[in-house]
Amino acid sequence: MPTNLPGDISEVKFLTVAEVAAMMRVSKMTVYRLVHNGELAAVRVGRSFRVSEDDVHEYLRTSFFNAG
């Protein structure tokens, strides 16, 4: 049985809000704000959120801008 079907999340690495904040060098509140504003996709697990590592990388990739 193939394991890499579209939508297969068995290989997805989920991060906690604290891990995302550390990776991005921002506060946890900033990560919560991004999640609640819909700028960063997240999955709610009980009372906490988990963010796909790929979604963090995509957010960072699309957030770059040229200054000056």
N, C-alpha and C positions, 0 to 999 in steps of 0.2 A: 504494500500500500504506500503510495507516494506521501511524503511528509511536507513538501514545499508547495502546497496548494495555495492559491490566492486566499488571503484572509486567515491563513494558518498562523496562530500566535504562539506556537510552542517554542519558537526560537527568540521571541521578543524578550529583551531584558528590561524589566520595570525598575524604576528608581523611586525612592521616597522623596518628599519635598525637600528634606534636609540635604539629601545627596545632590539633587538638582541645584539647590542654592549653593552648595560648595563647588560644584562643577562650573557654575556661571559666575561665581564670586559675588553673589548678591545675598540679601537677607531672605529668610523663609517667607516673610510677608510679601516680598516682591514676587516670589514664585506663586503664592496663593493669589495675588492680584492678577497675574498673567493667566492663571487657570480660570478664575472667576470671570475675567473679561473675555474669555474665549480665544485668547492669543496663543495659549499653549494647551494642547489636548491632554486630558488626564482621565483616568478611570477612578471612580470612587469605590473604595473597598472598606466597607464598614463606615467608620467616621474619618478615615484618612484617604488621601489621594495617592495614586501611583502614576508616574509619567514614563512613557516609553523613551528609552535612550535615543532611539531614532528621531522621535518628535523633538527632543531637546536639540539634537544636532541640526535638524531642519529649521527650527526656530532661529537658532544662532546664524545659520547660513543665510537665511532670508532677512535677517535684521541688520546686516552690514550696510553701511552707507559711506559715501565719500564726503569728507568734510573739506571745504575750501575748494 
